[in-house]
Amino acid sequence: MSEELKNVTATVKWFKPEKGFGFVRLADGSGEAFLHASVLAAAALPNPVEGTTMVCDMAQGAKGPQVVAIHSTTPPEAPPPPRARPPRPPRGAAQPQQQPFPQQSPQPMMDGGEAPAPRAPKPPRERRERPAEPVGPAVMAYGTVRWYNLDSQSGLIEPWEDGADVFFDRATLRLSGLEIVADGEDVRYLAVGPDEAPTAQRVELI
């Protein structure tokens, strides 16, 4: 950079107030430039945070390209607020009634009012062994998907109330009319089994 550049747009890469300097990244992708606290003081500007956009003048200095004047700054956009979670039901309160799962629609009638001929039965598919069905009363509760692994086709739900994580698998999702759930999604589930190892029988997104 042999001469001064005017009105250059750059973004603050980092700035250390305790050291009094930082670096900015040029918007055109041509490189970085040194930013000293004295330039901020001359423009009566506070210490910038990472991601701040500024329009400035640049020139060649002892440390390479550096900011020599600042005309304006724009703070970074704030991240979107987290999705509001529905209020957790108080302990001991009656759980909301579970909504019925969608039922299959009846087979459409063919022209002439006759029902279509039944399809030939599919050959039996090799079934994967599932853990033995747990015993115990079914409990409707709320939680958040801790993780779901596509390879093992299973996952865990972290309950909103105190308790052990709840196991579920793809068969559970299909019985609930779902194909997949994402990590961090809030769900309502029907769990059975002992308190230390519950298993979900139904899972609903909320």
C-alpha positions, 0 to 999 in steps of 0.5 A, a space after each residue: 500500500 504505497 498511498 493513502 486509501 480513502 473511505 475503505 470499508 473494513 470489519 474489526 477482526 479483534 481489538 484488545 483494549 488492554 493492549 491498545 490495538 487490534 486488526 481489521 479485515 478489509 471488505 474486499 478481501 485484500 488483507 488486514 490492517 493494524 488499528 491503534 487506540 489513538 485513531 479511535 480516540 481521535 474520532 471520539 469512538 469507544 473500543 470496538 467489538 469483534 464484527 464492528 464495520 467501519 468506514 476509514 482511511 488507510 495508509 502504509 505504516 511501520 506495521 504494514 497497512 494501518 487505519 489512520 482515520 475513522 469516518 463511521 462505525 456500525 456495530 454487529 447485528 445482534 443474534 436472534 433471540 432464542 426460541 421461547 420455550 412453553 412454560 413447564 407444568 408445575 410439579 404435581 400438576 395434571 399433565 395436559 391431555 395427549 392429542 390423538 395421533 393422526 390416523 390413516 385415511 381410508 382407501 380411495 374408491 376406484 371408478 365404479 364405486 369398487 375398492 381397489 384390490 388388496 396389494 400382495 403381502 410384502 415378504 417378511 423383513 428382517 427385524 432388528 432386535 430391540 431392547 425388551 419393553 420396559 415395565 412400569 406406568 406410562 408418564 407424559 412429560 416434556 423435554 428437549 432432544 439432547 441428541 439423535 444419531 442417524 447411524 444408530 437411529 436412536 437418541 436421548 431426551 433430556 427431561 425438563 424436570 429432574 430425572 434420567 435421560 429418556 431413550 428413543 429410537 426410529 421406531 418410536 418416531 415412526 409410531 409417532 408420525 415423525 421421521 426425524 428430530 433435531 438436536 435441541 428441539 422441544 418435545 412432549 413424550 410418553 415414557 415408560 419403564 423404571 426412573 433410572 432407565 425410561 424409554 419413550 413410547 411416543 414423541 411429539 414436537 411442541 
